[in-house]
Amino acid sequence: MNSPETDATSSEPTPTELLSSYAVDGMVPGEVVLPDSIEDVSRIMASASGEGRAVVPLGGGTMASLGNPPGTYDLALGTSSLAGVIYHEPADLVASVQAGTIMAELRSVLAKGGQALPLDTPFPDQATIGGVIAAGYSGPSRLAFGEPRDWLIGIKVVTADGRVSKAGGRVVKNVTGYDLCKLYSGSLGTLGIIVEAIFKVAPIADDHATIIGAFERPGDAFQTAKSLLALSYHPRSLQMIDGSLAAHLDEASLPAGRMAVLVRHSGRRSAVKRKVEDTIRILQGNHGECSEIPHASEESLWQKLIDLDWSRDGGPDMVLRASTLPSQAQGFWASFQDEAHPGLRQGMSVDPGMGIVKLYYWRDGEGAAPEGPDSAMLGVVQATRQKARGTGANLVIQRCPPSVKKHIDVWGEGLEGLEVMRRIKEQMDPKHTLSPGRFIGGL
């Protein structure tokens, strides 16, 4: 196991700096451990469980702001030393990887075999495979490719008491037993520490293209999205962003002050060409002004949009993520279109194919509310939750300051299936050793 101890002449972080680097919502652990083997993880967890110490597993920390603050935080278990691609078998379309491997490394290895794991990842040079699975993160490409759990066919975890458990395997058509891969995906490290994962992978697309439509009237933009979704194929990604959010992305290709519809296609070259032609026809038919993004800039544009939710440098102070029926997304979005909140600047995005509406807020010193930005944010949360309840939408506070989190449960209240989740937690982690309090209902 790698030791966090350093001396005064080392370029490595001091013990105090290391502890601070593993802070979660302002809570600093009492100790950091960096195991470099599954056996180390097993031993650490057995010891922590026996001593009643609370453990929070962390990878690159890119999405550490997701979830409630830990109820207790004694030990940070960093997975950065559990890194490396174990195998990649192009003929079988499968790859096995250690959980601390950053996504950029996995992409590089797969690309050498002409394949890819077609999942979006914020900050791929930092985000680890285990962290992406634990967070259950999915970006704009979910419209075509789904979520991490849809590509996960095998997983190895260390349980709260130190046992090593496996589920699934290296065969794509594996249907034996319960699908524990899906159970661990999105569990935020509350049921076990992910140490290895097996994915099915896909061939790299021959071609790709992104078209942007600019609209003066939001109604035309939503009609365009409906028309695109009614085609016999779906785009790889379909996103709508308002002018305010576009300004925060600082991307020259986005229209200023207008609603933008971003459409991304990938696949065989001839098919992409036809899809682009269809898209331009639909955009222009709904009064949209079209532009196609150069290949050299395309990846950067989408990565900026993916990174925005989690960016610590100029990123939003609060992000609310509402999941509703695709047919209700326009109405939910419209209810916020003309809202103004003293001390806050708002931006919005919509994934019309998935029914996801995101509200972004930045602190603004001009016209600040007398009671301060935290009170303004709490007011936004309460009002948005009331609207969500009225429409049947599910609202998650994806990101907000720790001072705001003290007054709310970021996952919401009265959630369906909570009692089942409690029973699973009690069965798998009865001492509440792993990430206590971070998940739904304080699990």
C-alpha angles and dihedrals in degrees: 000000000000113000121225091212116117137177130232094261096048122109088216118101118275118249090259092050091047092053091049092050089061095050116134117203090340094310113124119205122237091230141011124212125187108196118193098196139042088242089059091051090049093050093046093050094047089052095045092048092050092049095044094242121156115234128199115192115213134181120181092338093228092132099029090122090070115103136017121311112272113267087220129007116190102144135026113206109201117201098195093110092053090079139137142077107269096197142338118200108188094186091058095038092232136119133185120208139175114249097242093058113116116237093240091061093050090049091052094051093046093047091060087064093045093253140110144191097234098215127123116235130186112236096356091192088065109023115095128217092241092050093051091051094044092049091045087222121183127172135192093305090067087091090072104018108029127214135319091268089060090062098036112100101162137024140180120202139174110229127224092266095047102263119140113232131185133197132182121357147222095296115096094214096055112148102155118130129334118342098245090163088074092045093058094042108093094006092118094227094299098118104037144335110265109225104164137017136191118207135186108229136199138222115269111259117254093228144001138191140182125208124189124204121197118206133189092199120050090211090064090051092053092047088052090053091051091051092050092049091050092062120104089255134041124230116248087244134005119185135166122202131179125232094259093056091044089058091055091052090060091213117151093207093064119089117251117240096353137098111265128206112200116199123185126188132184136174137078114003095243092047093049090051091054093045091052090052091050091048095050090048091053094044093050092043089060094049095264125150108227135211130168116220117231114249091243092060101036100085092046092054094052093043091054089054092048094046095047096081092058104029115130093193108072093334123143120284091220135019123188118194118199121189116200139147112296088238090059099044095092094052093046091049093047092056088066100037098100100029120127126193120193110243094013135090116208134209130175141203133184133202096200095185093056099032094241119149119185126196117199124197132191125188111251122194092202114090091359118184113257091234092055137252095288092059089046090053092048089052090052091049093050094046093046092049090052090053091046092053090051092056100035092248122148113231125200124182095225095183137005139139117286089241089063094044090061089073102042145042103238091211096055133241136281092022120182115249095019093128091054089051090051091054091049091050092049090050097047101032109017093165092051090234097149120074093323114208097005099105136063115314092007093295 
